[in-house]
Amino acid sequence: MLSKDLKNALPSTDELPCSDDTPVDNEDQNLLPNILLFLLNSIWATRMDWYFGVDMGVYHTTGINPRVPVVPDAFLSVGVERKKGGKSRKSYAVWEENGVVPILTLEMVSHTPAGEYDEKMDIYTKLGVLYYVIYNPEFWRRDQHQPFEVYKLVDGKYQLQIGEPYWMSEIGLGIGRYQGIVAGIPQELLSWYDKQGDRYLTPEEQAQQERQRAEQERLRAEQLAQYLRSLGIDPDNLPSE
């Protein structure tokens, strides 16, 4: 916990850039984290104690300078306000969040490596991020890693975890990959999972599932009506009990 004097000496998020202004080099670096965010808005709709940031600077005091952020492609913090002071965050400064560091960070490896397996891993180790997820669907052979890796901080070191979707009991969520469709285009996506390993459906998928269920009920009712008519029974004038 930082002393009051040290906290007062640190800059506020109003003074700090929201990110490092480094552009993403592929559309999935924005798309996939935002899909996770929108899904979490549905799963944790009634919870007000979490924040999921996308391409946002995380300022901390464990690096060389508190004015130099680390910028994950996405991060999740639990135990903080959804809206800090009722307003949207410009950036995430640990000293303004009662010392709460992200419990999960996500990095998506792109054409240009950005230290996901070494430099950023070291930063997140010092920061104390419990889970570090690296998604590398295109360049994993180049980097001699797996396409999807989940690391957990154990005794001050990241250990590669086994299993997918991987259940994170401290968060109450699992994370993994699946084949989905975005704007009519099939592609691999990331998603949250429950403890049983079932993928949480998006609101759109839930609505489609309900439509399919209603259509199945309609077809069953129609088939029953046809069967009754074949027996000479009018399904619209069944005797009441």
C-alpha positions as CSV (number, residue, x, y, z in Angstrom):
1,M,0.0,0.0,0.0
2,L,1.4,3.4,-1.0
3,S,1.8,6.1,1.6
4,K,-0.4,9.1,1.5
5,D,2.5,11.4,0.6
6,L,3.6,9.1,-2.3
7,K,0.1,8.9,-3.6
8,N,-0.2,12.7,-3.5
9,A,3.1,13.0,-5.5
10,L,1.9,10.7,-8.3
11,P,0.1,12.2,-11.4
12,S,-3.6,11.7,-11.8
13,T,-5.2,10.0,-14.7
14,D,-6.4,13.4,-16.0
15,E,-2.7,14.2,-16.5
16,L,-1.7,10.9,-18.2
17,P,-2.2,9.7,-21.8
18,C,-4.8,7.0,-22.1
19,S,-2.4,4.7,-24.0
20,D,1.0,4.7,-25.6
21,D,-0.5,5.7,-29.0
22,T,0.9,2.6,-30.7
23,P,-1.5,1.6,-33.4
24,V,-2.6,-2.1,-33.6
25,D,-1.4,-3.9,-36.7
26,N,-4.4,-6.0,-37.3
27,E,-8.2,-5.7,-36.7
28,D,-8.5,-8.6,-34.4
29,Q,-6.4,-6.8,-31.7
30,N,-9.4,-4.6,-31.2
31,L,-12.2,-7.0,-32.3
32,L,-11.5,-9.9,-30.0
33,P,-11.0,-8.0,-26.7
34,N,-14.2,-6.0,-27.4
35,I,-16.1,-9.2,-28.0
36,L,-14.9,-10.4,-24.5
37,L,-15.9,-7.1,-23.1
38,F,-19.4,-7.1,-24.6
39,L,-19.9,-10.7,-23.4
40,L,-18.8,-9.9,-19.9
41,N,-21.3,-7.0,-19.9
42,S,-23.9,-9.6,-20.3
43,I,-22.5,-12.3,-17.9
44,W,-21.8,-9.8,-15.1
45,A,-24.6,-7.3,-15.9
46,T,-25.6,-7.0,-12.2
47,R,-22.1,-6.8,-10.8
48,M,-20.6,-3.3,-10.3
49,D,-17.2,-4.4,-9.0
50,W,-15.2,-5.0,-12.1
51,Y,-13.6,-3.2,-15.0
52,F,-12.4,-4.6,-18.4
53,G,-10.1,-2.3,-20.3
54,V,-9.2,-2.6,-24.0
55,D,-5.9,-1.1,-25.3
56,M,-5.7,1.2,-22.3
57,G,-2.7,2.3,-20.4
58,V,-2.1,0.7,-17.0
59,Y,0.0,3.0,-14.8
60,H,1.8,1.5,-11.9
61,T,4.8,2.1,-9.5
62,T,6.6,-1.2,-10.1
63,G,8.3,0.0,-13.3
64,I,11.1,2.5,-14.1
65,N,8.7,5.5,-14.1
66,P,5.0,5.7,-13.0
67,R,4.4,7.9,-16.0
68,V,5.3,5.0,-18.4
69,P,2.3,2.6,-18.7
70,V,2.1,-0.9,-19.8
71,V,-0.7,-1.3,-22.4
72,P,-2.3,-4.7,-22.6
73,D,-4.6,-5.5,-25.5
74,A,-7.1,-6.1,-22.7
75,F,-7.1,-6.5,-18.9
76,L,-9.6,-7.3,-16.2
77,S,-9.7,-5.9,-12.7
78,V,-12.0,-7.2,-10.0
79,G,-12.9,-5.2,-6.9
80,V,-13.0,-1.8,-8.5
81,E,-15.9,0.4,-9.7
82,R,-17.4,-0.2,-13.1
83,K,-17.4,3.6,-13.5
84,K,-14.7,5.3,-11.4
85,G,-16.5,8.1,-9.6
86,G,-19.4,7.6,-12.0
87,K,-17.3,8.5,-15.0
88,S,-15.5,6.6,-17.8
89,R,-11.8,6.0,-17.2
90,K,-9.2,7.7,-19.4
91,S,-6.6,5.3,-18.2
92,Y,-6.0,2.9,-15.3
93,A,-3.7,4.1,-12.5
94,V,-3.2,1.5,-9.8
95,W,-2.7,4.1,-7.2
96,E,-6.2,5.5,-8.0
97,E,-7.8,2.1,-7.7
98,N,-7.0,1.4,-4.1
99,G,-3.9,-0.6,-5.2
100,V,-6.0,-3.1,-7.2
101,V,-3.9,-4.4,-10.1
102,P,-5.4,-6.3,-13.0
103,I,-6.1,-9.9,-12.2
104,L,-5.8,-10.8,-15.9
105,T,-4.1,-9.4,-18.9
106,L,-4.4,-10.4,-22.5
107,E,-1.8,-9.9,-25.2
108,M,-2.4,-10.8,-28.8
109,V,0.8,-11.4,-30.8
110,S,0.9,-9.7,-34.1
111,H,3.2,-9.5,-37.1
112,T,5.6,-7.3,-35.1
113,P,6.6,-9.0,-31.8
114,A,6.2,-6.7,-28.8
115,G,7.9,-8.6,-26.1
116,E,4.9,-10.7,-25.1
117,Y,7.0,-13.6,-24.0
118,D,9.7,-11.7,-22.2
119,E,9.5,-8.0,-21.6
120,K,5.8,-7.8,-21.0
121,M,5.8,-11.0,-19.0
122,D,8.4,-9.5,-16.7
123,I,6.4,-6.3,-16.3
124,Y,3.2,-8.3,-15.4
125,T,5.3,-10.5,-13.0
126,K,6.5,-7.4,-11.1
127,L,3.0,-5.9,-11.2
128,G,1.5,-9.0,-9.7
129,V,-1.0,-9.9,-12.5
130,L,-2.4,-13.3,-11.5
131,Y,-3.3,-14.6,-15.0
132,Y,-1.5,-13.7,-18.2
133,V,-3.1,-14.9,-21.5
134,I,-1.1,-14.9,-24.7
135,Y,-3.1,-15.4,-28.0
136,N,-0.9,-16.1,-31.0
137,P,-2.9,-17.8,-33.7
138,E,-0.7,-16.9,-36.7
139,F,2.9,-16.6,-35.5
140,W,3.1,-19.3,-32.8
141,R,5.5,-21.5,-34.8
142,R,7.7,-18.5,-35.4
143,D,7.8,-17.7,-31.7
144,Q,8.1,-21.4,-30.7
145,H,5.0,-21.3,-28.5
146,Q,1.4,-22.6,-28.6
147,P,-1.4,-20.5,-30.3
148,F,-3.2,-20.0,-26.9
149,E,-1.4,-20.0,-23.6
150,V,-2.5,-19.2,-20.1
151,Y,0.1,-18.4,-17.5
152,K,-0.5,-18.2,-13.7
153,L,1.7,-16.4,-11.3
154,V,2.9,-18.9,-8.7
155,D,5.5,-18.0,-6.1
156,G,6.5,-14.9,-8.1
157,K,6.9,-16.8,-11.4
158,Y,4.6,-17.5,-14.4
159,Q,3.8,-21.1,-14.9
160,L,2.1,-22.3,-18.1
161,Q,-1.2,-23.9,-17.3
162,I,-2.8,-26.9,-19.0
163,G,-6.3,-27.3,-20.4
164,E,-8.7,-25.3,-22.6
165,P,-11.0,-23.7,-21.8
166,Y,-9.0,-22.9,-18.7
167,W,-11.0,-22.3,-15.5
168,M,-9.7,-19.4,-13.4
169,S,-11.3,-20.1,-10.0
170,E,-10.2,-16.8,-8.5
171,I,-12.1,-14.9,-11.2
172,G,-15.0,-17.3,-11.6
173,L,-14.5,-17.5,-15.3
174,G,-12.9,-19.8,-17.9
175,I,-11.3,-18.6,-21.1
176,G,-10.7,-20.3,-24.4
177,R,-11.1,-20.4,-28.1
178,Y,-14.0,-21.4,-30.4
179,Q,-15.0,-21.2,-34.0
180,G,-17.6,-18.4,-34.4
181,I,-19.0,-16.1,-37.1
182,V,-18.5,-12.3,-37.2
183,A,-20.3,-10.3,-39.8
184,G,-21.0,-13.5,-41.7
185,I,-17.3,-14.5,-41.7
186,P,-16.2,-17.7,-39.9
187,Q,-13.2,-17.2,-37.7
188,E,-11.6,-18.2,-34.4
189,L,-12.7,-16.2,-31.5
190,L,-12.0,-15.9,-27.7
191,S,-14.8,-16.4,-25.2
192,W,-15.6,-16.8,-21.5
193,Y,-16.7,-20.2,-20.2
194,D,-18.5,-21.5,-17.0
195,K,-17.1,-24.0,-14.5
196,Q,-18.5,-26.9,-16.5
197,G,-16.6,-25.8,-19.6
198,D,-19.6,-24.5,-21.4
199,R,-19.2,-21.4,-23.5
200,Y,-21.2,-18.3,-22.5
201,L,-23.4,-17.4,-25.4
202,T,-23.6,-13.8,-26.7
203,P,-27.0,-12.0,-26.4
204,E,-27.4,-12.5,-30.1
205,E,-26.8,-16.3,-29.8
206,Q,-29.2,-16.5,-26.9
207,A,-31.9,-14.8,-29.0
208,Q,-31.2,-17.1,-31.9
209,Q,-31.4,-20.1,-29.6
210,E,-34.8,-18.9,-28.3
211,R,-36.1,-18.5,-31.8
212,Q,-34.9,-22.0,-32.7
213,R,-36.6,-23.3,-29.5
214,A,-39.9,-21.5,-30.4
215,E,-39.7,-22.9,-34.0
216,Q,-39.2,-26.4,-32.7
217,E,-42.2,-26.1,-30.4
218,R,-44.3,-24.8,-33.3
219,L,-43.3,-27.7,-35.5
220,R,-44.0,-30.2,-32.7
221,A,-47.5,-28.7,-32.2
222,E,-48.1,-28.8,-36.0
223,Q,-47.1,-32.5,-36.2
224,L,-49.3,-33.4,-33.3
225,A,-52.2,-31.5,-34.9
226,Q,-51.7,-33.4,-38.2
227,Y,-51.6,-36.7,-36.3
228,L,-54.8,-36.0,-34.5
229,R,-56.5,-35.1,-37.8
230,S,-55.3,-38.5,-39.2
231,L,-57.3,-40.1,-36.4
232,G,-60.3,-38.1,-37.2
233,I,-59.9,-35.7,-34.3
234,D,-60.2,-32.0,-34.7
235,P,-57.2,-30.5,-32.8
236,D,-59.0,-27.2,-32.5
237,N,-62.0,-28.7,-30.7
238,L,-60.6,-31.1,-28.2
239,P,-62.9,-32.1,-25.4
240,S,-62.1,-30.3,-22.1
241,E,-61.7,-32.3,-18.9
